[in-house]
Amino acid sequence: MTGWVGGVQVRRTERGQTPIADFLCTACGTYRRVTGRDKVRDFLRANPITDHRAHCPANQKGPTST
């Protein structure tokens, strides 16, 4: 995934045409891969970007020291 910016990328394998969905959060480095037609469809229906944004450790605000 050299040069990939983040978000969701969906592609198919060369021979079997199996769909593959990759998710990458550039803020915290979370990476997830899902393979298979049904799993990719369910993964995309769940809206992984919005779902992760709510739980992303990079977006969590911790206590500030003064």
N, C-alpha and C positions, 0 to 999 in steps of 0.2 A: 504494500500500500504506500509506496514511496510517492510523496507529493500530494497525498490525499488530504483535503482540508477539514473534513469532519462532517458529521451528519449521517445520512443513510444512503447507502449505495446498493442497488439491486442489480444482479447480473445472473447469467446462466453459465453452466459449465459447457465446455466444448462438445464433448461426446454425448453425454446423457441428457443434456439440456435441463439439468436440475437447477431450480432457482436458488440463489444464495443472496442473503441480505446481510450487509455489514453495517454496524452502527459504531461511530467513534465520537466521543465527546472530547474536544480539544482543550476544554477548560480543566478537566480532572484526569483525562487519559483513559476513561472507561471504554472498553472495547467489547463488542458482542457480535457473534456470528450465528445466523440461523440458516439452516438448509432444509430444503423440501418445500413443495408447493403449499401444503396446508399450513406448515409452521411459518413460512414467510408471509402468507396472507394474514394469519392471525397476528403476527408480529407487527405488520404495518397497520392493521386495523386498530391496534392498541396505541398507536401514535407514540413511538418510542422517544422522540425528541422532546415533546411536551411532558411526557411522563418522567423522563430522566431530569429535566430541568427543575422539577419540583423537589427532587431528592439529591441533586448534584452537590457533592461536598464543596466544590468551588464557590457555590452560591450561598452556602450557609454562613450566616454571620455569627461569629463567636463573641465572647466577652472582649471588650477593648480595655487595654490598660492605659492609665493616665499618669 
